[in-house]
Amino acid sequence: MKKLTFIDKLKITKNMFFPGVDGFKSTATGGGMTSTNIQASIVNDAKRLDKFQAPIQLQRIKVDLQYWRDAIKEAERPLPALPYRVMMQQIFQDTINNGHVSACIEKRQSLVLLKEYHICNDDGTTDEEATALINTAWFRLAMKYMLDAKAFGYSLISFGDMVNGDFPEIRTIRRWNISPDRLIYAPFQYVPAGIRFLDPEAKDPNGNKYVDWSMYIETANELGVSRCGYGYLYKVAPYEIVLRNLLGWNTDYIEMFGSPLRVGKTNKAGDERDAFEQMLAQAAFAGYALLDNIQGEEIEFVEQKGGTGADGSAYSSLEQRCMDIISKIILGHPKAIDEPPGRLGAGKSKGSSGIGQSPAQIALDEKESHDSRDLAVWLNDIYIPKLINLGLNLPLGKKFAFKDDLEQEQIRRNENQNNLEDAQVMLTIKQAGGSPDWKFFSERTGIQTEAAPEPPVNPSFSKEIQNKLKSIYK
């Protein structure tokens, strides 16, 4: 008896997972979209996991703080119940559209993505030929998708087929179709079965393993209630929801109290009165009033006095506080997004151990260091070995590394500062007439140093000449 594939089972169950799809008119295809042709559009290909996604849109809905709370309840359902991340990712779709959130994410990722990198030996010697193979747009795009996991909680990346040593069809998979708790990728949201993308034995109909042609990145869960974290966007979301509502409230306030009220007076009736009112209404978006006037037609603009007496500053104050908290969550400091640029990615920080740096720059350095190290681990331990396995001509025994390693640079600065302090101690001893232990100094600092030779002593030299010789040999 033939073993049924997932697609076969989906055809048997018809619309159990997607009721009401039959007869749905798709403007994208220009014709009727039924459950049959939706199923036909789902392609089970390990090289192109993005084709396994059904052409169904995840609805963008109006969310509030209660929906945010419900989203975590959905994600924290204990197994063997069915936890999902659909509501959470639904919130994130609009969270990232906020201008301030988007700018913070871009700045944080740019700290890493703008850095120069290479394939090198353990001593840091660059392999120019191997580095050229990954100094490409598709490789940097893969790096961005990996960093996205920190924002969204996880990323499943489909490589696509390799073409002349490149992967031009690299894609990120819709996160609402992925269950990070069950490690399942389904064609529809809320479907409990699908591709087990980390199963080393799972293959597509052509015999290709899903695990060979994709990469899964997950973050740690701080609470231990799931194997995967929620991403920093979950912490950002409630403040972004408030910002989203503030935009509407502030717009309403300006419309009601920031613009003059148009007041029209007329003694006309019927069609003439309607025409006069239409003219008032179309003059702008602010409010207007139409009054009877026995004297004829008259229009005036009445300045508002602040309505209830508020000046609207509460809106801007709350907006700034929300933006500061969002900046602090993503970048580590409330003013990091507005800090005057000193270094972005490839530059060098000044000072030792943060001395001379602003708190905002220190916070950015810390984020850069953490993200760079996590990304290097993902690349060296997961991504590059997969690329080599697929035939990319990268050398074994070498590693990916950033040329400007912020933490290594900080270690070198600290070592130089410590060596300078030790040298000053030795100089003080010598100037005081003592004999510094230069062997101890060399062992402590790694700087090979030996005592200066004693000045030549000749009894025939005058005391003045002997003093000059001593000063030369100091």
N, C-alpha and C positions, 0 to 999 in steps of 0.2 A: 504493500500500500504506500502511495506517495506521501512523503512527509509534507505537511502544509507549511508554507512560509507565512510570515507575518502579513504580507499583502493578501494572500489567499484567505486568511482568517478575517481580514478587514472586509473583503468582498462578501464573505458569508454573512457577517454581522450587519452589512449594509450601513444603515444610518444610526446604529446604536450609540456611537460616540459623537455623531454630529447630526442630530435630528433637525428636520426642516430644511436640509440642504437641497433636496430635489426641487427643481423648478426655480432655484435661485438665479436671478439674472445678473450676469457679471458684465459690468461695463468695461472691464479690462480685456475680456475676450470678445466682446461684442455679441455674445449669444448666451443661450441658457447654459448654466453650469449645474450639473447634477452630481450626485454622489459617485456615479460611475466614472465620469471623466475626471473628477477630482482624484479618485483612486488611481486612474490611469496616469495622472500627472506625477504621482509619487514614484520616484526612481530609486531603486535600492542599489547604490553604487558606492563602494568604500572610498573611491577617489574623489567623489563629489557628494559629500554628505549633505550639502545644502539642497540638493535635489530631492532629498527625502522629506522635506518640509512641504506640507500641503499648502496650496495657494489660498490660505484663509487669513484674513486680517485680524489681528488682535485689537479689539475695540479700544479707542481712547475715550475714557469716561471722566466725568468730574469726580475728583477724589477729595476727601476731607481727612481729618485726623482719625476719625473712627475707622475709615477704610484702611488707613495706615496700620492701625492696631489689628484689624481683621487680617491683614496680609501676613503679619507675623504669626498669628494663630494658625493660618493655613500652612505656613512653612514649618511650624513646630509640632504638627500632629505626630504623635509617637508611632513608630512602626509596631505592628504590621498595618496600621492605618496608612492612608495614602497622603503624605505631605506633598505639597506642590509649591512652586515659586511663581505661579502665574500672576496672582494679584500684586506681588512685590515687583515683578518686572513690568507690570502694567503701570505702576506708579512711576517707576524709573523712566519710562518712555517720555513723560512730560517733565520730570525733574531735570533731565539733561538739556531740555530746551530753554531753561532759564538762562539768561545771558550771563549772570554772575557765576552760576554753577559751572556753565560751560567754560568760562574763562579760567576758573580755578583748576578744572580738570586739565585743560590744555597746558596751563603753566606748569602744573606738577609733572605731567608726562614729558613736556619739553625739557625739563631739567635732565632727563635721562636720554630721550631720543635725539637730542642735539649733540650728545657726546660722541667723540670719535672712538671707534672700537677696532679690534684686530684679532686675528688668530695668532697665537704666540706660544713659545716654549715656556717652561716654568720660570726661566730667568727673564722673561719679558721680551725676548727677541722676536720680532714680527716675521711671520710667514706671509710675504707680500702676495704670492700667487693664491694661497688659500683665502686671504682676506678679501681679495678682489671678487671671489666667488660669492661672498655674502654681503658685499658692499653694494646692495641692490635695493630697489624700492620694495620688492615683495618681502625681503628679509626684515626691513624696518617696519613694514605693515604687520608682520607676525609679532614683532616686539610690541607694537602698540596694542594688538589684540590681547597679548599676555598681560600688559599693564591694566587693560580694561577689567581684568578679573578682580583687581583690587577695588574697583568702583562698584561692580555689579555682583561680586561674590565668586564668580566662576566664569570660565570661557571654554567653549569647545570650538577648536579651530580645524577646519577642513583644508587640507593642503591643495587639493586639485591635482591634476596630472602634471608630471615634470616635462617641460618642453625646452630642449637645448640647455639643460642645466638650470632652468628657472622654474618657478611655480607661479605663473601669472594668474591662476584662478584661486588663489588662497582666499578663504572666506571665514567669517565668524558665523556660528549657528545661532538661530533665535533661542534666547535663553528660556523663554516660556515653554518651549517644547522639550526642555531638558529637566530631568529630575536628578539633582545632585545627591540626593539621599539614596536613591535606588540605582544610580548610574545608568539611567535609561534615556534614550533619545527617541521621542515619539513624533509621528507626523502631525498630530493634532495636540493641542493643549488638553490636559485632563485625561489623556489616554494612558492607562497604567502599563502598557506593553510597548515594546519597540526595540531599537538597536542597543545592544550592550556594548558600548563603544570602547570599554577597557578590557573586555573579555579577550584574552589572547587566542582563543579558539573560534571566535565569532567571525564569519566570513560572509561576503555578499554572494549572489548567484554566480559570479565569475571567479570565485575562489580567492578574492583579495580580502585581507584582514582589515577590519575597520581600524584597529589599533595602530596599524602601520601607516595609514594615510591620514591620521588626525592626531591632534594633541589636546589633552584636557588639563586645564589649570584650575585649581580650586584654592580657596583661602581658608585659614583656620577659623573655627567657630569659638568665640570667646566664652560662650556659656556652656558648651559641651552638649547642647541639645540636638546638634546635627553634625554630620561629618564635614559640612561646608559652611563657611561664613556668609554673611548677608551683604558684605561690601560696605564701603563708607557711604554710599548713596542712601542706604537705609537710615543712617544717622542724619544725613543732610535733608532727607525728604520732608520731615515735619516743618522745618524752617522754610523750605522752598514752597510748601503748600500755603503757609502764611503769606509769603511774598507774593504768590500768585493771586491770592484773594485781595491783598493790599492794593495791587495794581487796579483791580476793579473798583475797590472802595475809593481809592484816591482819584480815579477818573470820574467817578460819580460826584465826589466832593467838588472837584474843580468845575465840573459841568454845572452843578447846582449853585455853588457859592463863589466860584472864581470868575464866572462870566456874567455880564450884565443881563438882566431879564428884559426881554423885548415886550413892551406893552403897546398894543395897538387899540385905537379907539375909532369907532365908525358908527355912522347912523344908517348905513346901507343894510339891506336885507336880501334874502334869497341868494341867487348866483353871485351877485356882486360881493356880498358878505363872505361867501365861500372863497372867492378868488382872493379877497383881501387876507383872509386867514391863511390861505395856502402860501401867499407871499411871505407872511410872518414865519410860518413853519419852516420854509426852505432857506431862510436867510443864514442859518447856522445850526449847530447841534444843541445850543443852549435852550433853556425853557422860554416860553412866551405866554402872554395873556392877551385875550381879546375881550374888550369891554364895549358896552354901548356908549355912544357919545352923540348927543343931540346937536352938537356944534359942527359935526362933519368928521373927516378922517384925521387921525393924529397918531404918530408913532414916537415912542420915547424909549430910552435905554436906562433901566433902573439898576444902579450898582448895588450888589449884595453886601450885607453888613456882617457876614460870617455865620449866618444861620443861627445856630444855638449859642454862638459866642466863641466857639473853638476856632483857632486859626489854621488848623490842618497840620500843625507841627507833630502831632501824635503819630500821624501816618509815616512821616519821614523818619522820625525817631525809631519807631518799631522796625521799619524797613532796614535802617542802618544796623540795628542790633542783630537782626536775622542774617544780614550779609556778613557781619563780623564773625558770627558763630560758624557760618558755612565756610568762610576762609580758614578759620581755626581748625575745623574738622579736616578739610582737604589739604591745607598747606601748613598747618601747625601754628599759625599766628594770625590774629585778626587783621593785621595790616600787610600781610605778605603779598597780596595781589596788587597793592598800591605802592609798595616799596620802590624807590628809584632803582632802576636796573644797575646792578654792579657786576653780576655774572649770571649767565644763563647757560647751564650745561657744560660748556667747554672751558670757561674761564677759571681763574684761580682765586681762592678766597685769601684775604690778607689776615695776618695775625696768627697767634698760636693759641690753640685750645679755645677759639672763639674770641680771643682778646682783640678789641678793635672792631668787631663786627656788631651789627645791630641785632636785636633779638629776632627780628623777622628773617634776616639772612641766615642766622643760626638755625632757625626752624626749617627753612628751605634746604639747607645743607643736610640736615638730618633726614628729611624726606627723600632727598636725592640719594643719600647713602643707602638707606633701607631698600628703596626701589631698585637701585642699581645692583645690589647684592642679590636680591631675590630674582631679578631678571637673569643675572649671570648664572645662577644655579639652574633655573628652568632651561636655559639655553644649553648649558654644558651637560646637564643630566638627562634631559628629555629630547629637546628639539634637534640639536645637532646630531646625536646618535641616530635619530629617525631619518634625518636627511642622508647620512652616510649609508644607512641600510637601504635607502631607496636609490642609491647610485650616485649621489653628489660626491664629487672627488675631493673631499676634505680629508686631511691627514689624521691618522690615529695618533694618540699620545700628545696632542696639542689641545689648547683650550681657547675659548672665547674670553676676552677681557676688555674692559674699557681702558683706553689710554690715559684718561684723566680720572684715576681712582681717588675719589675725594678722601676716603678713609686712610689709604696708604699715604697720601700727601700729608694728611694731618699727623700720622705717625712719624713721618720724616721730620716735620716741623717740630714736633715734641722732642724728638731725639736731638735735633740741632740745638734746641733751647736748653736741654739738660746738659749737653756737652759744653755749651758756652758757660753755663753756671759752674760746672766742674773746673773748667779752665781758669775762670776768674778766682776760684778758691786756690788753685795751685799758684797763680800769679801773686796772690796776696801773701802766701807763705814765702815765696821766693823774695818778694820785695821787703818782707820783714826780716830777711837774713837767714831764713830756714832753708832746708834742702827737700824740695818736694819729691815724693816717690813717683817718678814718671812711669815706672813699670805698672804700678797700681792704676795710674791714669789711663794707660794704654789698654789694660784689661777691662776697665770700667766703660770706656767710651768706644773701644775698637779703633782708635786713632793711634797709629804707631808713632811714639814720641820717645825721645831720649834726652838725657840731660845735656846742656850746652857744655862744651869743653872749658876747662879752667884757663884763665889768661896766662900766658907765659911769664915766668918770674925770672928776672935778671937783676942781681944785686947792684949792677952798675947803673940801672935805670933810676932816675930820680923819682921821688914820691909822686910828683905831678904826672909823670909819664905812666907810672903804674896805675894811678887812678883813672887815667884816660883809657888804658887797656881794659880795666875792669868794666868801665861803662860800655865799651864796645862789645865785650863778651857776655853782657847781660842778656 
